Amino acid sequence: MKLSAKRILLSMVLIFLRYLVFFDADLLTREDARAAYGELRFQSIGWHMGEMLFVVWTPGNDEWPHIISARKAEKHECEAWTRFCK
């Protein structure tokens, strides 16, 4: 494996580990039933490292959640979190 590929892989692993800590916080979570994905999926919103994040994930077959996507939460998602916390 070339050095540049190793750096990219390491960067991806570090990003993934950062998001695993996300699941230790208070989250607003609902099942993602928009389509028949063939697996149980969830959408979670919560604070992580000073940002409100929106994460789609599945429990997977082991103790770690499998992250499908993660991004900064949009305005309406932040508002839902605020209503949830009141």
Buried (B, 14 or more C-beta within 10 A) or exposed (E): EEEEEEEEEEEEEEEEEEBEEBBEEEBBBEEBEEEEEEEEBBBBBBBBEEEBBBBBBBEEEEEEBBBBEBEEBEEEBBEBBEEEEE
